[in-house]
Structure formats: C-alpha cells, structure tokens
Amino acid sequence: MSGLKLSQLAGMWSKDSAFIAYLNDKSPRQSEFVRYGTGSDEIDPAVLIRAVCDIQSRKELDTNRSAAIRFDLEIRQPFMAWSTNKVSARPHSISSKV
C-alpha cells in the first residue's frame, strides 16, 4: 500500500471489513449496542479516526504531521499488529488424506 496518502488509507480502512472488525474488537464502547460500521445504526469509523487524530477531515492526515503521527501510533500500528495476530492465530488446515 505504499504510495497511498494517509487520507486515502484512512478512507479505505473506514469501509474495510477487517478494520471495522478490529474497531469492534478493540475499541472502548459505551454500550454493547454501539458498533462501528457502515450501516445506519453504526458509528462511521471515519468519526473515530478524526477524533483520535484531532482533525476535522481525513485530508489533514496528509499535511498535519502531528495527526499523521497519531494515526500511525494509535491506529495503523495497533491495527496491523491485530491483523497479524488474527492471521497467525488461524488454525492451519491439514488434509487427512495421505
């Protein structure tokens, strides 16, 4: 994904099912009934990204160094670690046919 602007990455992740699963797995929620997602009864992940990075628009990630650092430390790195752990935790399928 090199070559993408942070704003583009944040936009893609806001609609990405794995990122949404991460937010719902790791984010502190006020209630079990509040979920991140793209549905009308869910919180848009972009809201969380803007709040964590202290920005009004994801485009600011491309020009605001402090916001970019927060995005990297508080969103990208934890999500990538979570993703890696999810992949490595999957049981391997071994064929019983020899």
Buried (B, 14 or more C-beta within 10 A) or exposed (E): EEEEEBBBBBBEBBEBEEBBBBBBEEBEEEEEEEBBBBEEEBBBBBEBBBEBBEBEEBBBBBEBEEBBEBBBEBBBEEBEEBBEEEEEEEEEEEEEEE
